Amino acid sequence: MVVYKRHEHTIPYKALERALDLFSDIGRKVFSYAPKFVIMDATFATINDHWHLVGTDLDPKSKDFDQILATRWIKVVDNTIEEETES
């Protein structure tokens, strides 16, 4: 999960771009076993007073897979594409 430095509902566009870049780089390492992973918004967050992103490996056997499918996806990162895996 990525959280912005202040508790805000929205963040500046440049901060969002930076967060997505960081999450993509870290996610490629954390989810290296998966062909793809998804960066999602916080649709079902239990703490709604701040902005954050969430990542998943899209495991259909996970307990919350239906919730994953119901959450708005912001970015799908394909670990099988060479361009996507280079930093």
C-alpha positions as CSV (number, residue, x, y, z in Angstrom):
1,M,0.0,0.0,0.0
2,V,1.2,3.5,-0.8
3,V,0.0,6.4,1.5
4,Y,0.5,10.1,0.7
5,K,2.4,12.0,3.4
6,R,-0.6,13.9,4.6
7,H,-4.1,12.7,5.2
8,E,-6.0,13.9,2.2
9,H,-8.7,12.6,-0.1
10,T,-7.0,13.7,-3.3
11,I,-3.4,14.5,-4.1
12,P,-1.6,16.5,-6.8
13,Y,-1.3,14.9,-10.2
14,K,2.5,14.8,-10.0
15,A,2.4,13.1,-6.7
16,L,0.0,10.5,-8.1
17,E,2.4,9.9,-11.1
18,R,5.3,9.5,-8.7
19,A,3.3,7.1,-6.4
20,L,2.4,5.0,-9.4
21,D,6.0,4.8,-10.6
22,L,7.3,3.9,-7.1
23,F,4.5,1.3,-6.7
24,S,5.2,-0.2,-10.1
25,D,9.0,-0.5,-9.3
26,I,8.4,-2.0,-5.9
27,G,5.5,-4.2,-7.2
28,R,7.7,-5.7,-9.9
29,K,9.9,-7.1,-7.1
30,V,7.2,-8.0,-4.6
31,F,5.0,-9.6,-7.3
32,S,7.8,-11.0,-9.4
33,Y,6.3,-14.5,-9.2
34,A,3.1,-13.2,-10.9
35,P,2.7,-12.5,-14.7
36,K,0.8,-9.3,-13.8
37,F,-0.2,-7.3,-10.8
38,V,-2.7,-4.5,-10.4
39,I,-2.5,-1.2,-8.6
40,M,-6.0,-0.2,-7.4
41,D,-7.7,2.6,-5.5
42,A,-9.1,2.3,-2.0
43,T,-12.7,1.5,-2.9
44,F,-13.2,-0.8,0.1
45,A,-10.8,0.9,2.5
46,T,-11.6,0.7,6.2
47,I,-9.9,4.1,6.7
48,N,-11.5,6.5,4.3
49,D,-10.0,9.8,5.5
50,H,-6.9,9.6,3.4
51,W,-5.7,8.7,-0.1
52,H,-3.8,5.5,-0.7
53,L,-3.2,2.8,-3.4
54,V,-3.3,-0.9,-3.0
55,G,-1.7,-3.7,-5.0
56,T,-2.7,-7.3,-5.8
57,D,-1.3,-10.2,-7.7
58,L,-4.8,-11.1,-9.0
59,D,-4.9,-14.6,-7.4
60,P,-8.3,-16.0,-8.1
61,K,-8.0,-18.2,-5.1
62,S,-7.7,-15.3,-2.6
63,K,-10.5,-14.7,-0.1
64,D,-11.1,-11.2,-1.4
65,F,-11.0,-11.9,-5.2
66,D,-14.6,-10.7,-5.7
67,Q,-13.7,-7.5,-3.9
68,I,-10.6,-7.1,-6.1
69,L,-12.8,-7.4,-9.2
70,A,-15.2,-4.8,-7.8
71,T,-12.4,-2.3,-7.1
72,R,-11.4,0.3,-9.6
73,W,-8.1,-0.7,-11.2
74,I,-5.7,2.2,-11.8
75,K,-2.8,0.4,-13.5
76,V,-2.1,-3.1,-14.7
77,V,1.6,-3.9,-14.7
78,D,2.6,-6.8,-17.0
79,N,5.8,-8.5,-15.6
80,T,6.2,-10.5,-18.8
81,I,6.9,-7.5,-21.1
82,E,10.5,-6.7,-21.1
83,E,9.9,-2.9,-21.3
84,E,7.8,-3.1,-18.2
85,T,10.3,-5.0,-16.1
86,E,13.3,-2.6,-16.8
87,S,13.8,0.3,-14.5
